[in-house]
Amino acid sequence: MPTELAALESQSDELALLGLMQLVSPALPIGAFAFSQGLESAFELDWVRDEASLAEWLNGVLEDGLTRCELPVLARLLEALGQADSQSIAAWDEWLAATRETAELAAEDSRLGASLKRLLGSLNLLPNEQLLPSEDLLPPLLPENPGYVTLFAYTAHARGVSVRQTLLGFAWAWLENQLAVACKALPLGHTAAQRVIEQLRPALVDAVNQALALEDEELGPVLPGLALASALHETQYSRLFRS
């Protein structure tokens, strides 16, 4: 019996890992490749011009952005999902929406969220909001139009992914997408992109550690440069990306 239980637990962990890999894969059909999160404008403005300046930019966004915003909120969303606390889920979803400082950043979050919601529906992974036999109508577990981060948290929860792995997966997906942008819009080869990954891998772990230690009142991105780049991108004459 102990051996069978251990085998079942191992299989569950492996399925959760595969579910996380599916969620963070560049092949996930939600259109994340179309967004640069202001990075294309940083290229145009010559703020980011090569491998070294790209690594510096990404490290800054990770430290002052994801570490203080998306990652700690992901942890809070997962806790709320585990408790079926729809009010907290909605509150954090609204909080995240309020941190998007430009029209493009807000549109990215809502459009990716809508795409992921459609995909989850096609996979029969959206929460069942039917009445329980002996209860009144319950509020939906998720808001009507949740943002991308909220749906990322829900998907990880549905897959049984641990909090720490969820945060690492989200940070990894962000980094890979940013490097894909750089490879398309800069004279940056794939080998150089891999060097940036090697440089920032420890920073991803540190970011998760810091995010899990933050209190609610410490949250909030501090990214004036990214906000300015994103705002300028909205009127950039020639561009490859939607943000």
Phi, psi and chi 1 to 4 in degrees:
 res  aa     phi    psi   chi1   chi2   chi3   chi4
   1 MET       -  -47.6 -176.3   64.1   70.1      -
   2 PRO   -57.4  -37.7  -24.9   35.7      -      -
   3 THR   -66.5  -41.7  -58.0      -      -      -
   4 GLU   -64.8  -40.6  -67.1  178.3    1.7      -
   5 LEU   -63.5  -42.4 -179.1   59.4      -      -
   6 ALA   -64.0  -37.6      -      -      -      -
   7 ALA   -66.3  -40.4      -      -      -      -
   8 LEU   -65.2  -41.7  -72.2  173.0      -      -
   9 GLU   -64.3  -40.7  -70.1  177.8  -11.9      -
  10 SER   -64.1  -41.0  175.8      -      -      -
  11 GLN   -64.8  -40.0 -177.3 -179.0   27.9      -
  12 SER   -62.7  -43.2  177.7      -      -      -
  13 ASP   -63.1  -40.0  -69.5  -17.1      -      -
  14 GLU   -67.9  -39.7  -70.7  168.2   -8.5      -
  15 LEU   -64.9  -38.6  -73.5  172.0      -      -
  16 ALA   -63.3  -42.4      -      -      -      -
  17 LEU   -63.0  -43.6  176.2   60.1      -      -
  18 LEU   -64.3  -36.7  -70.6  172.2      -      -
  19 GLY   -64.1  -38.7      -      -      -      -
  20 LEU   -66.2  -43.1  177.8   63.0      -      -
  21 MET   -60.3  -38.5  -67.7  168.2   66.7      -
  22 GLN   -64.0  -41.2  178.3 -173.6   15.1      -
  23 LEU   -67.9  -35.0 -179.4   58.6      -      -
  24 VAL   -97.5    1.7  -56.2      -      -      -
  25 SER   -67.9  138.4  170.2      -      -      -
  26 PRO   -61.2  -18.1  -20.6   31.6      -      -
  27 ALA   -81.7   -5.7      -      -      -      -
  28 LEU   -62.2  122.0 -165.8   74.1      -      -
  29 PRO   -81.8   68.9   31.3  -36.0      -      -
  30 ILE  -121.0   -3.2   62.2  172.2      -      -
  31 GLY    85.4   20.4      -      -      -      -
  32 ALA   -62.2  -25.3      -      -      -      -
  33 PHE   -63.7  -17.0   63.4   86.3      -      -
  34 ALA   -84.2   -4.1      -      -      -      -
  35 PHE  -119.1  138.8  -60.8   94.3      -      -
  36 SER  -111.0   -8.1   78.8      -      -      -
  37 GLN    56.1   44.5  -62.1 -175.5   -2.8      -
  38 GLY    83.3   -7.2      -      -      -      -
  39 LEU   -67.2  -37.1 -172.7   55.5      -      -
  40 GLU   -61.7  -37.4 -176.2  177.6   25.1      -
  41 SER   -67.8  -36.5 -171.1      -      -      -
  42 ALA   -61.8  -33.4      -      -      -      -
  43 PHE   -65.8  -47.4  -60.2  152.3      -      -
  44 GLU   -60.7  -37.6  179.5   74.5   11.9      -
  45 LEU   -81.8   -4.3  -65.8  163.5      -      -
  46 ASP    67.8   21.8 -157.5   36.0      -      -
  47 TRP   -74.6  -31.8  -64.4   -8.8      -      -
  48 VAL  -124.4  121.9  176.4      -      -      -
  49 ARG  -133.9  -14.6   66.3 -174.4   68.2   86.5
  50 ASP  -155.7 -175.2   52.9   23.4      -      -
  51 GLU   -59.5  -44.1  179.7 -178.1  -23.0      -
  52 ALA   -65.8  -46.8      -      -      -      -
  53 SER   -70.1  -29.7   56.9      -      -      -
  54 LEU   -65.4  -45.9  174.0   63.4      -      -
  55 ALA   -61.7  -39.3      -      -      -      -
  56 GLU   -65.5  -43.8 -176.3  178.6    1.1      -
  57 TRP   -61.4  -48.8  173.3  -86.7      -      -
  58 LEU   -64.1  -39.3  -65.8  177.1      -      -
  59 ASN   -64.0  -38.0 -168.9   63.8      -      -
  60 GLY   -66.6  -43.1      -      -      -      -
  61 VAL   -64.4  -39.4  174.1      -      -      -
  62 LEU   -63.9  -47.1  176.5   62.7      -      -
  63 GLU   -69.9  -44.7 -177.1  176.3  -11.0      -
  64 ASP   -98.8   -6.1  -65.9  -33.2      -      -
  65 GLY  -114.2  -80.9      -      -      -      -
  66 LEU   -57.0  -40.8  -88.5   72.7      -      -
  67 THR   -62.9  -31.8  -60.1      -      -      -
  68 ARG  -102.3   -5.2  -61.4  171.0   54.8   87.7
  69 CYS  -131.5  -86.3 -175.5      -      -      -
  70 GLU   -60.0  -43.8  -72.4   85.9   -5.5      -
  71 LEU   -66.2  -51.1  -62.8 -178.6      -      -
  72 PRO   -65.2  -32.1   20.1  -31.2      -      -
  73 VAL   -70.9  -35.4  173.1      -      -      -
  74 LEU   -55.9  -45.3  -93.0  174.1      -      -
  75 ALA   -61.5  -40.2      -      -      -      -
  76 ARG   -70.8  -36.6  -74.3  157.3  173.7   78.3
  77 LEU   -65.3  -40.6  -75.6  167.0      -      -
  78 LEU   -64.0  -39.5  -73.0  167.3      -      -
  79 GLU   -63.3  -44.2 -179.3 -179.3    2.0      -
  80 ALA   -65.5  -37.6      -      -      -      -
  81 LEU   -64.4  -40.4  -74.5  160.6      -      -
  82 GLY   -63.0  -27.2      -      -      -      -
  83 GLN   -99.6    4.3  -62.0  172.8   -4.0      -
  84 ALA    52.5   40.7      -      -      -      -
  85 ASP   -93.3   86.7 -176.1   -8.7      -      -
  86 SER   -65.8  -30.5   58.0      -      -      -
  87 GLN   -66.5  -43.7  -70.0 -174.4  -21.5      -
  88 SER   -66.4  -38.8  -68.2      -      -      -
  89 ILE   -60.3  -46.9  -65.0  168.0      -      -
  90 ALA   -64.2  -39.2      -      -      -      -
  91 ALA   -64.7  -43.5      -      -      -      -
  92 TRP   -71.5  -32.6  -76.6  115.6      -      -
  93 ASP   -63.2  -42.7 -175.1   71.2      -      -
  94 GLU   -66.7  -38.6  -69.5  177.4    3.6      -
  95 TRP   -61.3  -44.6 -173.5   93.4      -      -
  96 LEU   -62.0  -43.2  -79.0  166.8      -      -
  97 ALA   -60.1  -35.7      -      -      -      -
  98 ALA   -71.0  -18.7      -      -      -      -
  99 THR   -84.3  -10.1   66.5      -      -      -
 100 ARG   -77.6  110.8  -52.6  -46.6 -176.7 -163.2
 101 GLU   -87.2   -7.7  -63.4 -177.3  -82.1      -
 102 THR  -134.4  163.3   67.9      -      -      -
 103 ALA   -61.5  -38.1      -      -      -      -
 104 GLU   -66.6  -43.8  -76.5 -166.1  -12.9      -
 105 LEU   -65.5  -38.6  -67.0  174.8      -      -
 106 ALA   -65.5  -42.4      -      -      -      -
 107 ALA   -65.7  -38.4      -      -      -      -
 108 GLU   -59.5  -48.1  175.9 -176.6   -4.2      -
 109 ASP   -62.5  -44.4 -159.3   43.2      -      -
 110 SER   -71.3  -39.1   61.7      -      -      -
 111 ARG   -71.3  -41.2  -72.5  170.3 -178.7  166.5
 112 LEU   -65.5  -37.4  -70.1 -177.6      -      -
 113 GLY   -62.5  -44.5      -      -      -      -
 114 ALA   -63.5  -39.7      -      -      -      -
 115 SER   -65.7  -43.0  -64.3      -      -      -
 116 LEU   -67.5  -36.1 -176.2   51.3      -      -
 117 LYS   -62.5  -43.6 -176.6  178.9  179.2 -179.5
 118 ARG   -62.8  -41.5  -74.5 -167.0  -63.5  -89.9
 119 LEU   -64.3  -44.7  176.5   62.1      -      -
 120 LEU   -62.2  -37.6  -66.4  176.1      -      -
 121 GLY   -62.4  -40.3      -      -      -      -
 122 SER   -69.7  -21.8   71.2      -      -      -
 123 LEU   -97.2    5.0  -61.4  175.7      -      -
 124 ASN    58.7   41.1  -64.9  -42.0      -      -
 125 LEU  -112.1    2.0  -74.5  174.4      -      -
 126 LEU   -75.8  150.5  -72.8  176.0      -      -
 127 PRO   -64.4  143.2   23.3  -33.9      -      -
 128 ASN   -79.3  118.3 -173.9  -10.5      -      -
 129 GLU  -108.7   28.6  -64.2  165.3    2.4      -
 130 GLN   -73.3  160.4  -60.9  -61.0  -42.1      -
 131 LEU   -66.2  141.0  -73.7  173.7      -      -
 132 LEU   -80.3  149.1  -63.0  179.3      -      -
 133 PRO   -53.7  -38.3  -25.3   33.7      -      -
 134 SER  -113.6   18.7   60.5      -      -      -
 135 GLU  -125.9  157.1  -63.3 -168.9   22.3      -
 136 ASP   -71.9  174.3  -66.3  -29.1      -      -
 137 LEU   -59.5  125.0 -178.6   64.2      -      -
 138 LEU   -91.5  149.8  -62.4  174.0      -      -
 139 PRO   -66.6  150.2   23.9  -33.1      -      -
 140 PRO   -57.8  146.8  -20.8   31.8      -      -
 141 LEU   -64.8  -37.6 -179.5   60.8      -      -
 142 LEU  -109.4  151.3  -64.0  175.4      -      -
 143 PRO   -60.1  165.4  -16.9   28.1      -      -
 144 GLU   -63.4  -42.4 -176.5  176.9   -5.6      -
 145 ASN  -128.5   72.5  -64.3  -57.5      -      -
 146 PRO   -69.3  153.1   25.6  -33.5      -      -
 147 GLY   -76.8  173.7      -      -      -      -
 148 TYR   -60.1  -44.8  170.3   63.4      -      -
 149 VAL   -63.3  -40.4  177.8      -      -      -
 150 THR   -62.7  -43.1  -59.2      -      -      -
 151 LEU   -73.0  -30.1  -80.5  166.3      -      -
 152 PHE   -61.6  -46.1 -171.0  100.7      -      -
 153 ALA   -61.4  -43.9      -      -      -      -
 154 TYR   -61.6  -44.0  170.9   75.6      -      -
 155 THR   -63.2  -43.2  -50.8      -      -      -
 156 ALA   -62.8  -40.7      -      -      -      -
 157 HIS   -62.5  -44.7  170.4   73.8      -      -
 158 ALA   -63.6  -30.1      -      -      -      -
 159 ARG   -85.2   -7.1  -65.9  -61.8 -160.2 -168.9
 160 GLY    77.5   25.5      -      -      -      -
 161 VAL   -79.6  139.4 -176.4      -      -      -
 162 SER   -68.7  161.6   70.7      -      -      -
 163 VAL   -59.5  -50.3  172.7      -      -      -
 164 ARG   -62.4  -43.1 -172.4  173.5 -174.2   85.1
 165 GLN   -66.7  -34.9  -74.5 -173.2  -28.6      -
 166 THR   -61.4  -45.6  -60.7      -      -      -
 167 LEU   -65.0  -43.4  -89.7   59.7      -      -
 168 LEU   -62.6  -41.1  -76.2  169.1      -      -
 169 GLY   -63.7  -41.6      -      -      -      -
 170 PHE   -63.9  -45.2 -174.5   92.0      -      -
 171 ALA   -63.6  -38.9      -      -      -      -
 172 TRP   -64.9  -44.1  177.6  -99.3      -      -
 173 ALA   -62.2  -40.8      -      -      -      -
 174 TRP   -60.3  -47.0  163.9   80.2      -      -
 175 LEU   -63.9  -44.9  178.0   59.3      -      -
 176 GLU   -61.7  -40.9  -84.3 -153.5  -42.9      -
 177 ASN   -65.6  -41.7 -175.7   70.3      -      -
 178 GLN   -64.0  -37.9  -69.1  -77.0  -86.5      -
 179 LEU   -71.7  -33.1  -70.4  171.9      -      -
 180 ALA   -64.1  -38.6      -      -      -      -
 181 VAL   -60.9  -46.3  169.1      -      -      -
 182 ALA   -63.4  -38.5      -      -      -      -
 183 CYS   -67.6  -27.8  -73.7      -      -      -
 184 LYS   -83.6  -35.6  -68.1  175.0 -176.1  176.0
 185 ALA  -106.2  -12.4      -      -      -      -
 186 LEU  -118.3  159.3  -90.2 -176.6      -      -
 187 PRO   -76.1   65.5   27.5  -33.7      -      -
 188 LEU  -120.2  119.4 -176.5   80.1      -      -
 189 GLY   -78.5  166.9      -      -      -      -
 190 HIS   -68.0  -30.1  -68.5  -74.8      -      -
 191 THR   -66.6  -40.4  -60.6      -      -      -
 192 ALA   -62.9  -38.9      -      -      -      -
 193 ALA   -62.1  -37.9      -      -      -      -
 194 GLN   -68.0  -32.1  -68.3  -60.0  -48.9      -
 195 ARG   -66.9  -37.5  -74.2 -163.7  -64.5  -94.0
 196 VAL   -64.0  -41.2  174.2      -      -      -
 197 ILE   -59.3  -46.8  -72.8  177.4      -      -
 198 GLU   -59.8  -36.9  -77.3  -59.4  -62.8      -
 199 GLN   -70.2  -35.9 -179.0  178.3  -19.7      -
 200 LEU   -97.6   -9.6  -68.5 -175.7      -      -
 201 ARG   -53.8  -48.7  -86.1 -165.3  -45.6  130.0
 202 PRO   -62.0  -32.0  -22.1   34.2      -      -
 203 ALA   -66.9  -32.4      -      -      -      -
 204 LEU   -63.3  -43.2  -63.5 -176.6      -      -
 205 VAL   -64.5  -44.1  176.0      -      -      -
 206 ASP   -61.8  -38.7  -71.2  -17.5      -      -
 207 ALA   -62.5  -42.6      -      -      -      -
 208 VAL   -64.9  -43.0  170.1      -      -      -
 209 ASN   -58.4  -46.3  -69.7  -22.9      -      -
 210 GLN   -67.0  -41.9  -66.9  177.0   44.7      -
 211 ALA   -61.0  -39.0      -      -      -      -
 212 LEU   -72.8  -14.5  -69.5  172.7      -      -
 213 ALA   -98.9   -7.8      -      -      -      -
 214 LEU   -77.3  143.7  -68.9  175.8      -      -
 215 GLU   -87.5  163.8  -58.9  -67.0  -22.4      -
 216 ASP   -55.9  -41.9  -72.9   -3.4      -      -
 217 GLU   -72.5   -8.0   60.3  -89.0   15.6      -
 218 GLU   -94.1   -2.9  -62.6  176.4  -70.9      -
 219 LEU   -82.2  154.3  -56.5 -170.1      -      -
 220 GLY   134.7  125.0      -      -      -      -
 221 PRO   -69.5  149.0   27.6  -34.4      -      -
 222 VAL  -126.5   80.3 -173.5      -      -      -
 223 LEU  -132.9   63.5  -64.8  170.7      -      -
 224 PRO   -62.7  -35.2   22.4  -33.6      -      -
 225 GLY   -65.8  -42.7      -      -      -      -
 226 LEU   -66.3  -40.3 -173.7  147.0      -      -
 227 ALA   -62.5  -42.2      -      -      -      -
 228 LEU   -65.7  -43.4 -179.5   58.5      -      -
 229 ALA   -61.6  -42.3      -      -      -      -
 230 SER   -65.4  -41.7  177.1      -      -      -
 231 ALA   -63.4  -42.6      -      -      -      -
 232 LEU   -67.3  -30.5  -69.0  171.0      -      -
 233 HIS   -64.9  -27.1 -171.3  -96.9      -      -
 234 GLU   -62.0  -24.5  -66.9  172.5    2.5      -
 235 THR  -118.6   14.4   56.8      -      -      -
 236 GLN   -64.9  134.1 -173.4  170.4  -45.7      -
 237 TYR   -64.5  -51.5  174.1   70.2      -      -
 238 SER  -121.0  127.6  176.1      -      -      -
 239 ARG  -153.1  155.9   58.9 -175.0 -173.6  177.4
 240 LEU   -98.7  -25.8  -62.4  173.0      -      -
 241 PHE  -115.1  161.7  -59.7   93.2      -      -
 242 ARG   -83.2  -15.2  -62.4  177.7   69.8  174.0
 243 SER  -146.3      -   77.3      -      -      -
